[in-house]
Amino acid sequence: MMQPVPSASVVSETPVPGSASPPERRPWAWLPWSAAAGLPLGVGWWLLAPSGANFLSGNPDLALGTNAEAWFPRDLTLAALLVFAGVVASIIVLARGTKDRDQQVGFAVAGGLLGAAVAWGAGVVAGQWWGPGLDTAANASIAFSLRSFSVLVFWPATVAILTFVASLGALFAGRPATQGGQAQRNATDRQ
């Protein structure tokens, strides 16, 4: 007796010996990678920002934290670096396809918050190690620090906003937002 041959639309769940299987996705990997990315961002913040190494502006008036006019651009420098990191993370999330995108975005947002906190800490430590020793008795912001803690949500907010806009654009363009949607569309096209 002949057994029925499965149709081409049935996908085998078992890997074929000798074939390369796709790498297993680990959405939780966003956490350590984002934390690791926060270290160079923090050092870059200190290198670029006013009252840090001040390589970005080069203005000698903004070189020390005793000038209150350096405090706002110092926070903006970290904000710009965190937005850049959020854009990079969004591109990676969107390039990975639609499988488990909800988990990918969730962990990328959480990783962004962790990476931003690490960047802040690394920048402050870099300022303590390599910056001039300043008397902070008059104001704690004289030392290399972050005055506006809301800057720390720029990385995760950028990831959330860009992936939302991309998903919304895909929805309006008529493309499926998930891989399950693609399977449903293929099934209805065959009927």
N, C-alpha and C positions, 0 to 999 in steps of 0.2 A: 504494500500500500504506500502510495506517495504521500508525503507530508506537504502541506502548503508552504510555499516560499513566501517569506515576508516581503511586503512591498517596499519600494525604495523610500517611501515616506516614513517608515519606521526607523528610528534611530537606535542603534545598539547602545546599551548602557555599559557593556563590558568592553574594556579596551582590547583592541586587536593586537596580538603578540607581534612585536617588532615595530609597531607604529609609535610615533611620538605622541604622548598624551599631553593635552594642554596643561600648563602649570596650575596648580591649585591656588585659588585666590584666598588670601588671608586679609580681610578688611581691617583686622586689628593691627596690622603692620603699619598703618598710618600713624599710630601713637609713637613708637620708637623712632620712625623716620622723621616725623615732624619735630620731635624733641631734638634729634641730632641736627636737623636743619636750623633749629633755633640758635645753636652755638655760633656758627659763623655769622648769622644775622645780627646777633648781639654784639659781636666784635666789630662787625661792619658798621653798626649803629655808632659805636664809640669812635671809630675811625673817621666817619663822615660828619658827625653831628657837631654843632657849635658847643663849646665847653668840653668837648672831647678832644680828639686829635685835630678836628676841624679841617679835614682835607677837602670837604665839599665847598665851603665858602672861602676859606683862607683868610677871612677878615680877622685881623689881630684883636679887634675890639670884642669879638665874640669868643675869643679863645678861652677865657676863664668863666667859670660859673658865677663869679661875682657880678657880672653884667646881667641884669634881669631880662634884657632883650634877647639873650641867647636861649632862654628857657623854652619859649614857644617853638622856635625852629628845631630845637633838640627833640621835642616830642613829635613834630612833623616828620623829621627824618626817620624815626622809628615807624611812624604810621606808613610812610611810603614804602619802607622795606617790607612791612607786614602785608600791605596790599599786593606787592610784587609776589611774595610767597603764596598768597591766596590765589592769585592768577595762575601761578605755576601748578599749584595743587588742583585747581579746577580743570586745567588742561589735562592733567594726568587722569583725573576721575573720568572726564568725558571721553578720553582716548581709550579707556579700558573697555568700552562697550557698555551694554545695558544690563548685563547679568549682575545681579546683586547691587545695582546702583544705589538703592536706598541705604544699604549697609555701608557701601563705599563713601557716600556723602556724609552719613552720620559719623563715621570714624574719621573722615577727613576734617570735619568741623571740630570734633573733639580734639583731634591731633593739632589742629590749628590753634586752639586755645592753649594747649600744652606747649606747643612750639613758641607761641608768643610770650608765654610766661618764662620759658627758658631763655629766649632772646633778651627779655628785659633783665633777667638775673645775670646773664653773661655780660651784657653791656655795663651794668652797674659794677660787676666785679672787675671788668677791664678798666673802668674808670678808677677804681680803687688801686689796682695794681700799677697801671701805667700813667695815670693822671697825676697832676700836681697835688700835693697835700694842702688842702684849703681848710680854713677855719669855718665851720658851718654853724657857729653859735648864733649868728644873725638870722640865718634861714637855712633849712635843710636842703633846699634846692640849689644851693651854691655847689654842692657836690654833684657829680654826674648822676642824674636820677631822672625818673619819669614823674612829671607833675600830673598828667592827665591819664588816669588808669583806664579810661574808656578806649584808649588807643589799642589796648590789648585784644579787643574784639574785632579789629579790622581784618585780621587773617581769616578767622572762621566766618565772619560775615561776608567776606569776598567770595569764599568757597560756596556758601549757601546761596548767595544772590546770583552768581554766575551759572551755577548748575541749574538753578530754578529758571533763569532766563533761557538757557539752552534747551531745557526740557519743554518749556512753554513754546519756544520757537519750533521745536520738533513736532509738538502737538498741532500747532497751527499750520505747519507745512504738510500735515497729513501722514507724517512718518510715525511709527509706533514709538511710544516712550519706553516700552519694556520689551524684552525678548518674548515674553508670553503673548504680548499683543501681536507680535510678528507671526507667531505660530497660529493664533486665531485668524489672522488675516489670510495666511496661506491656506488654512482649512476652508475658509469661506470662499476663497478664489477657486478651489478645486471643485466645489459643489455646483 
